[in-house]
Amino acid sequence: MELEQRVSELERRLEALVGDRLDAPRPSGADFWALEGLKQQLAGVGAAEGGVLYTGAVRLPTGERYEWQYGALTEQLLEDAGEPSGVEAAGSPDGAEGAGEGQSAAGAYWSHTAEALAALGHPVRLRLLREILGGRRTAAELAALDETGTTGQIYHHLRQLTGAGWLQTKGRGRYEVPGARVVPLLVVLTAAKP
C-alpha cells in the first residue's frame, strides 16, 4: 500500500472513530418522546396489546445517509397465522411461498428470521459488515484485512450475508448493505449489546 493510500485510510478510520461523535441521548422521564408517540399511535388504532417501533437516521463514514422506520403490533408479531403486517414473502400475497413440506407460513417466517439472525452470529461476518458500512466494498479490500481468514473463507461469509439479505452485490466483486437494511442492522446490533 502506498503512503498516500495509507494516510487516506488512517484519516478515514480517525473520522469514523472521532468524527462528529456525540454521546447517545440518555432519556429521562420527560424524554421518552418516541415511546409517548408510539403509545398515542397504538391508542389511535385500539392496539391493547401494544407494539414496537424502531427507527433511525444515520450517516455512515462514507457520507451515505439513511432514514428508516418500522412498526408492528405485538399481536401480529406473535400470532401463528402468518407473517407480521408489513412483511410479505416475495411473489405470494398469503405469505405461503417458502414454506417447506409440513411447514406453515408462520413456520417459514420464523425459519427465515432465524436464518437472518444466524448469519450475524459470527464475529468475522460482523467485522465484514462493519468494514463494508465503513467504505470497504470490494472483495479484494476485505481480503486484505487482518484476522478475517482466507479468501475462500471471506467469500463463504459474504455468501452467507448475501443469502440472508444483509448484503447485496453491486457490480464486480463490490458489496453493500441494502439501504433498507442499514438501520435494521444497526438496531439488531444495538439490541444485542449487553
C-alpha positions in Angstrom: 0.0 0.0 0.0 1.4 3.4 -1.0 1.9 6.1 1.6 -0.9 8.3 0.2 -3.3 5.4 0.4 -2.2 4.6 4.0 -2.7 8.2 5.1 -6.1 8.3 3.5 -7.1 5.1 5.2 -5.9 6.4 8.6 -7.9 9.6 8.0 -11.0 7.6 7.2 -10.6 5.5 10.3 -9.9 8.5 12.5 -13.1 10.2 11.2 -15.1 7.1 11.8 -13.7 6.9 15.4 -13.9 10.6 16.3 -15.9 12.3 13.6 -19.0 14.2 14.7 -19.5 11.7 17.5 -22.0 12.8 20.1 -22.9 10.8 23.2 -26.1 8.9 22.7 -29.0 10.7 24.3 -29.9 9.3 27.7 -33.7 9.6 28.1 -35.0 10.9 31.4 -38.6 10.7 32.5 -39.8 13.5 30.2 -37.6 12.5 27.3 -39.4 9.4 26.1 -40.9 11.3 23.1 -40.7 8.3 20.7 -42.3 6.0 23.3 -45.1 8.5 24.0 -45.7 9.0 20.3 -45.9 5.2 19.8 -48.4 4.9 22.7 -50.6 7.6 21.1 -50.5 5.8 17.7 -51.3 2.5 19.4 -54.3 4.0 21.3 -55.5 5.5 18.0 -55.7 2.1 16.4 -57.0 0.3 19.5 -54.0 -1.9 19.9 -54.4 -3.0 23.5 -51.5 -5.5 23.4 -49.1 -2.7 22.3 -46.5 -2.7 19.7 -42.9 -2.0 18.8 -41.2 0.7 16.8 -37.7 1.1 15.6 -36.3 4.0 13.7 -33.1 5.6 12.8 -31.4 8.5 10.9 -27.7 7.6 10.3 -24.8 8.9 8.3 -22.2 6.3 7.5 -18.4 7.1 7.5 -18.8 7.1 3.7 -21.2 10.0 3.9 -24.3 8.0 2.9 -27.4 8.9 4.8 -30.3 6.6 5.7 -33.6 7.3 7.5 -35.8 4.4 8.3 -38.8 3.5 10.5 -40.8 0.3 11.1 -43.5 -0.6 13.5 -45.5 -3.7 14.2 -48.3 -4.6 16.6 -47.4 -7.2 19.3 -50.4 -9.4 18.3 -49.1 -9.5 14.7 -45.6 -10.3 15.7 -46.6 -13.2 18.0 -49.5 -14.7 16.0 -49.3 -18.2 14.4 -51.5 -17.3 11.4 -48.7 -15.9 9.3 -46.2 -13.2 8.9 -46.5 -9.9 10.7 -48.1 -7.0 8.9 -45.7 -5.3 6.5 -43.7 -8.4 5.8 -44.7 -10.5 2.8 -43.0 -13.3 1.0 -42.0 -12.3 -2.5 -44.5 -13.4 -5.1 -47.1 -14.6 -2.6 -49.8 -12.5 -1.2 -50.7 -15.0 1.5 -47.1 -15.4 2.7 -47.0 -19.1 1.9 -44.1 -19.1 -0.5 -41.0 -20.6 1.0 -42.9 -22.9 3.4 -41.5 -26.3 3.3 -43.4 -29.5 3.3 -45.4 -29.7 6.5 -44.3 -26.2 7.5 -46.9 -23.4 7.9 -46.5 -19.9 6.6 -45.7 -18.8 10.1 -43.1 -21.6 10.5 -41.5 -20.4 7.2 -41.5 -16.8 8.5 -39.8 -17.8 11.8 -37.4 -20.0 10.0 -36.4 -17.1 7.7 -36.0 -14.9 10.7 -33.7 -17.4 12.4 -31.6 -17.7 9.2 -31.2 -13.9 9.0 -30.1 -13.7 12.7 -27.8 -16.8 12.4 -26.0 -15.0 9.5 -25.0 -12.3 12.0 -23.8 -14.9 14.5 -20.1 -15.0 13.5 -17.5 -12.4 14.5 -15.9 -12.3 11.1 -19.3 -11.6 9.4 -19.9 -8.7 11.8 -16.5 -7.4 11.0 -17.1 -7.6 7.3 -20.4 -5.8 7.7 -18.7 -3.1 9.7 -16.0 -2.7 7.1 -18.5 -2.5 4.3 -20.5 0.1 6.1 -17.3 2.0 6.6 -16.4 2.1 2.9 -14.5 -1.1 2.1 -16.7 -2.5 -0.6 -14.6 -4.9 -2.8 -13.7 -8.4 -2.1 -10.1 -7.5 -2.6 -10.3 -4.8 0.1 -12.0 -7.2 2.5 -9.4 -9.9 1.8 -6.6 -7.5 2.7 -7.9 -7.2 6.3 -6.1 -9.0 9.1 -7.8 -11.8 11.0 -10.7 -12.4 8.6 -9.5 -15.7 7.2 -8.6 -16.9 3.8 -10.1 -15.5 0.6 -12.3 -18.6 0.4 -13.5 -18.1 3.9 -14.3 -14.5 3.3 -16.3 -15.4 0.2 -18.1 -18.0 2.3 -19.1 -15.3 4.9 -20.1 -12.9 2.1 -22.3 -15.6 0.6 -24.0 -16.2 4.0 -24.6 -12.5 4.5 -25.9 -12.0 0.9 -28.2 -15.1 1.2 -29.7 -13.7 4.4 -30.3 -10.3 2.8 -27.7 -8.3 4.8 -25.6 -7.7 1.7 -26.1 -7.3 -2.0 -23.6 -7.3 -4.8 -23.1 -4.2 -6.9 -21.0 -5.0 -10.0 -17.8 -6.9 -10.0 -16.9 -8.0 -6.5 -18.5 -5.0 -4.8 -20.7 -5.4 -1.8 -23.1 -3.1 0.0 -25.7 -3.3 2.8 -29.0 -2.6 1.1 -30.3 0.8 2.1 -33.5 -0.7 3.7 -31.3 -2.9 5.9 -28.8 -0.3 7.2 -30.9 0.9 10.1 -32.4 -2.6 10.9 -28.8 -4.0 11.1 -27.7 -1.2 13.5 -30.9 -1.8 15.6 -30.1 -5.6 15.8 -26.5 -4.8 16.8 -27.7 -2.3 19.4 -30.3 -4.8 20.8 -27.5 -7.5 21.1 -25.3 -5.3 23.2 -25.2 -6.3 26.9 
